[in-house]
């Protein structure tokens, strides 16, 4: 399960997760503000310096000192050359004081650190200072001495003009350059301040935009969280499984309505309750419950139960019941371990599985019963079929037949022998429960039996417009010893399969004898056709059992899908191999090999015998035979014509409908399983309208199961003849309606065939033996100390005799008794005992009359 928060985070939680991401941005903003403050301070200082520089008179003083020197020179000249004592020496002394004060101030500026400090070493300035001191000495004298010194002072001033001018120019240059530099520095500082301010403004704008985005995202997350929370609550409320959310200490946080329905507790009762104490109490000791209890008791430490586990829990009323639980661990938004428990009540599932097991056991028992039934039926059916074969053999030996009669007799003998082989196969298959068939080797002529089989398959091939070609070794060289029945069964399945899927084509049978070690031969047989072929993706399963194109009554081809599967098993039992190659649309080639021994030559001779006469006592009917198998149509037509009937043939249901609407038939023998239109559909169409709407329709089928007979009756065919047909069965049909075997305690058709087949002495002997066995079984059934296994075996043995003699009701009763005995069901046995006594008494009275009189 994907890990994640058990519930959506609140908006505050989302904001708290965003704070760590905003720390770098906050630090940058603070640094920018600090830098901006420092820059502002420096700009302010520079502005103050500039403001101070504007009020300072340093430049004026330097420029003015030269003027003051000139004023002093003029004052001296005025005193010397003006009217005597007109103004006195006062102006001179005053002009010198002003000049001297200017020099003193400038000297103070120069002595302080600054741009003019470099002028301390200036030679012109030193000269001016020296001359000024000389003038000071001349001035600081009495007036009389000063008058005398005026000419010297005038000369001294003349010498000072040049150094004063140079000092003034250089000082002013220094001040101008310094002021320019200060202005440029201030300009740069202002530019940097503006840049920092703009950057900080941009950063603040970006921060504002980011905060707006975060605010929008936070709002969307808040809405999404609310929507998810609402969806989660609705999902938990609508969930059919119980969902419980609990913390690591087992305290329940969420308890959905399905959990309330499962356990019988309300949500208010379970919130904050202990999960393990309430739902997994200590008296539950199954391993899964204890394992989960240990996991929860350890604070979710260790490995949680994986997948869905089945364990036991309890409801509010104390009832223990099975649950299916899936556990998922996680952490909530605060980091606290939690777990989800997804719970399903599987009480119904457990009961259903128990009923399925019971049904499976019953199905296995029914399958075993069916297998035993098939074995019994196959075993008992061999007796009348052997009688048919014997009667045909007697007919051949005692009657002179025409060539046509001999041909049909051969077909009948071949079909009866094939039916006997198939019955023997079913018997062996039932005995071995699906194991391979068992047969002892016998001598036969390979070429002759293949040719006979091809003749038998010819009608089916011709029906599809096909021809069969043979490429066989000479008869003189084809005497072999091997498993004849299995060999022919394999070849018949392959030829029949080719005939079904080939239209207007060729079926080629080729056999070769390959020498092997000593007296052994390896027979290789190939059956090729020009039919529809097999797709490559189906070749790998073509030999699987029940692999057919269609299984309905109106299927395009016949077959149960067992033919190729039986062929493969038969070939493997013979010790050979089987294979197939095919191209869709171009045909298929099946082949198989069979190891055999050489045998001495043995040639059979047949003598045709005369044709017997028909029974003149039967009524004459116009009969329509509806049968898709050409061989069956030929046999039934000859049997009916022998019985003096007027016969018309239809190869499928569609043709039967057309003929029945055009002609009025007295009797229609309708095959059930046919292509184009099946027998049930054709019956309904015939009875809907047409000349034969009121005709008697009797079904022909190899299907004999009760459910099939009920289906036929519901489809409008209450009278059904089971294949293969006999003269006795046809005679009974021509004589009148058939008795419903499903409702009769004694099958009249079976009794009639026994009367026709067995002599009175044989019937009396069989009846006496059966009655003795029945009396013994009744005594055993009432014995108090009888063992169930012995009773089941006795019921099983008596079933076979009852089925042979046509006691269908008693046979069903014996099957039920055997099942109850094998299950040791005393109640059912007691019920069967009471019913069996009455049924046995009635049968003991009725069966002798039916069989002997």
Secondary structure, 3 states (H helix, E strand, C coil): CCCCCCCCCCHHHHHHHHHHHHHHHHHHHHHHHHHHHHHHHHHHHHHHHHHHHHHCCHHHHHHHHHHHHHHHHHHHHHHHHCCCCCCCCHHHHHHHHHHHHHHHHHHHHHHCCCHHHHHHHCHHHHHHHHHHHHHHHHHCCCHHHHHHHHHHHHHHHHHHHHHHHHHHHHHHHHHHHHHHHHHHHHHHHHHHHHHHHHHHHHHHHHHHHHHHHHHHHHHHHHHHHHHHHHHHHHHHHHCCCEEEEEECCCEEEEECHHHHHHHCCCHHHHCCCEHHHHHCCCCCCCHHHHHHHHHHHCCCCCCCCCCEEEEEEECCCCCEEEEEEEEEEEECCCCCEEEEEEEEECHHHHHHHHHHHHHHHHHHHHHHHHHHHHHHHHHHHHHHHHHHHHHHHHHHHHCECCHHHHHHHHHHHHHHHHHHHHHHHHHHHHHHCCCCCCCCCEEEEHHHHHHHHHHHHHHHHHHCCCEEEEECCCHHHCEEEECHHHHHHHHHHHHHHHHHCCCCCEEEEEEEEEECCCCEEEEEEEEEECCCCCCHHHHHHCCCCCCCCCCCCCCCCCCCCCHHHHHHHHHHHHCCCEEEEEECCCEEEEEEEEEEEECCCCCCCCCCECCCCCCCCCCCCEEEEECCCHHHHHHHHHHHHHCCCEEEEECCHHHHHHHHHHCCCCEEEEECCCCCCCHHHHHHHHHHCCCCCCCEEEEEECCCCHHHHHHHHHCCCCCEEECCCCHHHHHHHHHCCCCCHHHCCCCHHHHHHHHHHCCHHHHHHHHHHHHHHHHHHHHHHHCCCCCHHHHHHHHHHHHHHHHHCCCHHHHHHHHHHHHHHHCCCHHHHHHHHHHHHHHHHHHHHHHHHHHHC
